Amino acid sequence: MALIDLAKQTTGLLARTYDSLSRPLHPSVAELIGRNLPSLDGPWLEPFNGQHARQRMFRSLVSAVRPASLFESGSYRGASTRFLWHVSGKPVYTAEKNPNFARYVAREFRHVPEVKVLNHDSRDALRILHTGAHIPSSKPFLCYLDAHWDADLPLRDEVAFILQKWPLSVIVIDDFKVPDDSGYGFDAYGPTELSVDYLGQSALAESHILWPSCPAREETGYRRGCVVLASPQLADAVGELPELRRIPGLTVTG
């Protein structure tokens, strides 16, 4: 796990360095540099950190939830974006705060009208989508909230907003602490760990909390943890998936 965590940290460092150095450049020049830096993708050029069990989980979630639309925060290089579009065949709204990555992904999907790239903070992107009624609140909505490199953590706000505005929603959060499986990596920002206690009961509301059933030792790729939050109306369908499980007696103290 130490090598996997080191690889992810190195990839993140390269991406942040590319971002800071390319900001003063003309957009076309920055994009050209980005396209010739394959190391930014890390050792696995696959969706969801190269985690095959995670990919199976998403296929099952799409089949069970039958979302009318999907949302992704953190487009990065578009690998997970493409997977979500291929698996669902539905509109995918992907929010990317980094202007260089946003341009890269927008170009990648310039011939795919179902994929919409929003160069905004994820919270602002969600507000735009809700205010403009781009995503019907009466239809199932599947969200993938990816890792965030900045110190400003939007996850609590994202989760609370999604569950409040889209009552038929399922949220998957990447880089999340799986309480009973230390083999899964997760993000921490100083003393703050990405965990259910960080989210707190006020953000979680009445959502049902589920975890990957695949043990970390059997997963591939980066082996990053995740959590799945299902609104009450979709909890039964999602809870029956073999790729997911509950943790008996789990309490939220935040």
SEVEXMAR-368594 format. One record per residue (C-alpha): x, y, z; residue in one letter. Coordinates in steps of 0.02 Angstrom, whole numbers, padded with zeros to 5 digits, always signed. Each point is the difference from the previous one (the first is absolute). Layout:
# SEVEXMAR-368594
XYZA;...
This chain:
# SEVEXMAR-368594
+00000+00000+00000M;+00145+00119+00035A;+00055-00011-00183L;-00178+00028-00061I;-00022+00152+00111D;+00168+00068-00057L;-00049-00023-00182A;-00162+00096+00027K;+00089+00140+00092Q;+00129+00012-00140T;-00137+00006-00133T;-00089+00137+00097G;+00160+00099+00018L;+00034-00011-00187L;-00177+00057-00038A;+00009+00147+00119R;+00171+00050-00069T;-00066-00008-00177Y;-00149+00106+00052D;+00103+00137+00083S;+00130+00009-00140L;-00126-00002-00142S;-00120+00132+00065R;+00099+00147-00075P;+00010-00087-00169L;-00119+00018-00147H;-00139-00131+00016P;+00052-00091-00158S;+00181-00011+00059V;-00052-00063+00173A;-00110-00132-00080E;+00139-00058-00115L;+00116-00021+00148I;-00132-00096+00096G;-00030-00119-00144R;+00184-00044-00004N;+00014-00037+00186L;-00070-00176+00017P;+00075-00011+00175S;-00143+00111+00058L;-00112-00151-00021D;+00102-00106+00118G;+00042-00182-00032P;-00182-00049-00032W;-00087+00076-00150L;-00169-00061+00058E;-00156+00072+00082P;-00019+00010+00188F;+00184-00016+00043N;+00015-00161-00100G;-00110-00090+00127Q;-00093-00140-00088H;-00117-00039+00145A;-00047+00185+00003R;-00039-00008-00185Q;-00113-00152+00027R;-00085+00092+00141M;-00040+00147-00113F;-00070-00113-00135R;-00116-00077+00128S;-00048+00170+00071L;-00049+00063-00173V;-00106-00155-00029S;-00085+00014+00170A;-00024+00189+00008V;-00033+00031-00185R;+00054+00181+00016P;-00070+00132-00117A;+00161+00101+00024S;+00170-00020+00080L;+00116+00125+00085F;+00187-00011+00027E;+00110+00119+00099S;+00181+00002-00055G;+00010-00040-00186S;+00190-00010+00001Y;+00042-00087-00167R;-00175-00068-00034G;+00029-00188+00024A;-00140-00021+00128S;-00107+00123-00097T;+00009-00109-00154R;-00039-00156+00101F;-00156+00079+00076L;-00061+00054-00171W;+00034-00169-00081H;-00084-00099+00138V;-00154+00111+00019S;-00028+00078-00171G;-00072+00149+00095K;+00054+00181+00019P;+00156+00017+00106V;+00039+00168+00079Y;+00181+00009+00056T;+00065+00146+00104A;+00184+00046-00008E;+00065+00152+00092K;+00171-00008-00081N;-00014+00096-00165P;+00136-00100-00088N;-00076-00168+00042F;-00173+00067-00045A;+00062+00052-00172R;+00084-00168-00024Y;-00158-00098+00042V;-00112+00117-00100A;+00107-00033-00152R;-00003-00188+00031E;-00190+00002-00002F;-00030+00136-00128R;-00094-00124-00110H;-00101-00074+00144V;-00150+00113+00036P;-00052-00106+00150E;+00157+00051+00096V;-00003+00178+00068K;+00158+00072+00077V;-00025+00137+00130L;+00155+00101+00044N;-00063+00043+00174H;+00022-00046+00180D;-00106-00155+00026S;-00118+00088+00120R;-00030+00140-00124D;-00025-00127-00139A;-00134-00090+00100L;-00090+00164+00035R;+00005+00043-00185I;-00071-00169-00048L;-00138+00013+00129H;-00047+00180-00035T;-00005-00031-00187G;-00102-00159+00023A;+00127-00095-00104H;-00021-00153+00112I;-00182-00039+00046P;-00025-00018+00187S;-00133-00133-00031S;+00119-00118-00091K;+00137-00115+00068P;+00168+00087+00010F;+00170-00087+00018L;+00149+00100+00062C;+00185-00038+00010Y;+00096+00119+00113L;+00184-00017-00034D;+00153+00049+00100A;+00041+00182+00035H;+00178+00064+00010W;-00038+00170+00075D;-00012+00034+00186A;-00179+00060-00026D;-00104-00159+00014L;-00170+00016-00085P;-00062-00177+00036L;-00111+00041+00148R;-00085+00139-00098D;-00014-00107-00157E;-00081-00145+00091V;-00124+00107+00095A;-00050+00096-00157F;-00023-00155-00108I;-00104-00094+00129L;-00109+00153+00030Q;-00029+00050-00181K;-00008-00172-00082W;-00097-00120+00114P;+00030-00146-00119L;+00189+00005+00007S;+00145-00118+00029V;+00171+00072+00040I;+00168-00089-00014V;+00146+00087+00086I;+00177-00048-00046D;+00154+00003+00115D;-00113-00036+00148F;+00044-00092+00160K;-00074-00176+00011V;-00012-00023+00189P;+00028-00188+00007D;+00127-00022-00141D;+00166+00089+00026S;+00062-00065-00167G;-00099+00135-00089Y;+00087+00168-00012G;-00089+00163+00036F;+00038+00185+00002D;+00040+00102+00155A;+00030+00186+00011Y;+00093+00031+00161G;-00109-00073+00138P;-00151-00013-00116T;-00031-00172-00073E;-00126-00032-00138L;-00119-00103+00105S;-00183-00009+00050V;+00043+00100+00156D;+00070+00139-00109Y;-00163+00005-00100L;-00105-00002+00157G;-00181-00046+00024Q;-00065+00168-00060S;+00076-00027-00173A;-00041-00185-00007L;-00181+00033+00049A;-00102-00160-00026E;+00113-00076-00131S;+00050-00182+00016H;+00187-00034+00014I;+00078-00143-00097L;+00178-00060-00028W;+00095-00102-00130P;-00020-00186+00030S;+00165-00037-00088C;+00141-00007+00128P;+00144+00117-00038A;+00119-00147-00019R;-00104-00062-00148E;-00017+00171-00084E;+00114+00063-00138T;+00076+00169-00041G;+00021+00132+00133Y;-00116-00089+00125R;-00082+00159+00060R;-00149-00013+00114G;-00175+00062-00039C;-00170+00018+00078V;-00171-00008-00083V;-00143+00108+00065L;-00173-00047-00059A;-00158+00101+00026S;-00137-00097+00092P;-00102-00028-00159Q;+00146-00088-00085L;+00078-00085+00152A;-00084-00169-00026D;+00053-00017-00182A;+00178+00056+00035V;+00016-00098+00162G;-00033-00164-00089E;+00150+00017-00116L;+00135-00131+00033P;+00135+00132-00023E;-00062+00095+00153L;-00023-00038+00185R;-00050+00082+00162R;+00103+00011+00158I;-00109-00056+00147P;+00003+00117+00148G;+00084+00143-00093L;-00028+00166+00088T;+00032+00177-00059V;+00074+00112+00134T;+00029+00157-00102G;
